[in-house]
Amino acid sequence: MTYQLFYWPGLQGRGEFVRLVLEDVGAPYEDVARGPGGLDRMRAVMRGEGGAPLLPLAPPFLRADDLWVSQTAAITSFLGERLGLAPADEQGRLTARSLALTIADVVAEAHDTHHPVAVEKYYDEQREVAQARAASFRASRMAKYLGHLERTIERNPAGVLAGSDVSYADLSAFQVVDGLTHAFPRAMARLRPDLPRLHALRDRVAARPRLAAYLASERRLPFNLHGIFRHYPELDDPA
Amino acid sequence: MTYQLFYWPGLQGRGEFVRLVLEDVGAPYEDVARGPGGLDRMRAVMRGEGGAPLLPLAPPFLRADDLWVSQTAAITSFLGERLGLAPADEQGRLTARSLALTIADVVAEAHDTHHPVAVEKYYDEQREVAQARAASFRASRMAKYLGHLERTIERNPAGVLAGSDVSYADLSAFQVVDGLTHAFPRAMARLRPDLPRLHALRDRVAARPRLAAYLASERRLPFNLHGIFRHYPELDDPA
């Protein structure tokens, strides 16, 4: 079977967390909205047309034959547990699910650094508040979240977030580290000495053969000013 | 066995979503941090002491014998699926999980109406921005999220969010409706004519015998200015 991923074209966004899982396991998938007519197909599902049993509020959402699931962390845990990219034991699965949600939280906060007032308005309309919110994010939230991932890895002899091998949660951690490094290069350089295990895990994920091939391919879109992780130099640490 | 719920005492907060599930199924549980010495026990787990296999970043987290899970939506889906308060079929479970995360998103946005700049600062220090963020929340986000729940219920002949009977997702929807009604009574009154099915579901949940008893008990804390759903009249629709 071929999975169908529905996500906005032209940006990594939250869809990227799903892509990483599909690419790592080598699952055949259609990136629906990137194909001809795909955006219309995606919007039809969001209007409740076409018989999907679930009404998605927003992309990403996924079809796996007759099963549909939406919300990034629900999709990645579904795929990871189904495709062998999750811990096998129940505690490991619960830990991975908990961490996937913690990562979703930091992703949402990273988004809000450039949209602190209103998601429906442009960055330029909320630039001043964005600087205050980004300052708080860099000064306390980033260290809190990333330090938590670091400590979690430190407690696990396997050097991963959950279980005994790389899981979908680790792929999401990779994406967050790379995304934050793109958006806040100076702040991430400042924090780097405190996060050796997280960066080692990031490198380990990036070196997995299928992921390395994906990351070097044209399917991996570059970070840009439409996604979650945006590089506005004025939102980073002062030079 | 007795479940152990770890959450800050003195406020409903995100812990309430877990309490509602435990109360509805009649599961024995200890609300750890509300008991003598409980706050210290909770903080010890967060420091990684005491042998829990999972390091929680923040409350709520839950212990079920040897299993530990953190993050509100991960806890409620774990409990709901284990205790018969979730759809039995796989699609129903995926739908409930997706919706639990959508509800977590609106909860986070409701929180950010009073803390749009920095979670570590007081409301009074970000009151002006809070008014702009709350205006956006009331004008577009509330209707988007709640309208989505309304349409989801409308598509289901059972009149619930997922599956054929009330699930943990519906209990979370109840809490969001009551929380938003407390925080934004005027905005919620304005939206009410567009949300008949969501309000009917809210009433149906509140009338479940164990929940009705819980809601009338002293265990149910009142909404206050420490939780997520805070009533600051200046953040609501103009009178």
Interface residues (C-beta under 8 A of the other chain):
Chain A: G48 P53 L54 L55 P56 L57 F61 D66 L67 W68 V69 S70 Q71 A73 A74 F78 E90 Q91 L94 T95 R97 S98 L101 T102 A104 D105 A108 D112 P116 V117 A118 V119 E120 K121 V129 A132 R133 A135 S136 S140 R141 K144 Y145 H148 R151 T152 R155
Chain B: G48 P53 L54 L55 P56 L57 F61 D66 L67 W68 V69 S70 Q71 A73 A74 F78 E90 Q91 L94 T95 R97 S98 L101 T102 A104 D105 A108 D112 P116 V117 A118 V119 E120 K121 V129 A132 R133 A135 S136 S140 R141 K144 Y145 H148 R151 T152 R155
